Amino acid sequence: MQKGDIYLTNLNPVGSVLVTADAGGLKEDSVALCSQIRVLDKSRLTTRLGKLSDQMMKEIEDTLAFVLDM
């Protein structure tokens, strides 16, 4: 390894939810990183990329509750 090298990993950390392309209308599979919550203003959202089903949202909400110890 050298400074500046970039590597792919196959980690599946606790607090992540796989969102398959067909589940969200995306072009490729993605991961919802529920353990890395960020806040941003609505005005920064520019283009909708897809929409999640109620079942997928429930899985993400359950994972968020676990990560936040709720």
N, C-alpha and C positions, 0 to 999 in steps of 0.2 A: 504494500500500500504506500502511496505517496500523497503528499499534501494536494488537496483538490480533487482526488479521485472520488467518483460517485459509484455506489454499489446498490444493486437491488437486494432486497431481503425477502425472506419468506416467513417473517414473524407474524404471529396472530395474537397480538396482545389482548389481554383482558380489557374490555371496554370498547371493543370494536365490533361493528356489524357489517357483514358483507352485503352489499347491494348489487345484485346481478343486473346486467344491462336490461334484461327483459322485465325486471321488477320495477324499474324506475323510468323506462323509456330512454335510457342513456345509450351512448355509442359503445361503451365498454364497461366492464365491471368496476365498481368503486367500493370504498370502505368508509363507513360513517365512524369517525373516531370520537366516540362519546366521552373518552377520557381527556380530550383536548378541546374543551368548549371555548368558543370565542364569541365576543360580542361585536356587532357592527351595526351601523345605521342602515335603515331600509333604503336610503337613497343610494347606497353603494351597490345594491343588487340591480343588475342591468338586464340579464337575459335568463329566462327560465330554461333549464336544461331538461327537465322531466318532472314527473309527479309520482310520489310513492303511494302505494296502496295503504289502506287502513291497517292491514296485517303487518306490513313492513314498518309503519309508523309505531305500532304497538311494540314491536321488537326493539326499536330504537328507544322508545320511551322507557321500557323495562330496563334496558341496559343503562340508560342515564340514571334511573332511580338506583340501580345497583352501584354505579360509580359514585354517585352523590350520597350513598348510604341513607336513602330515604325509605 
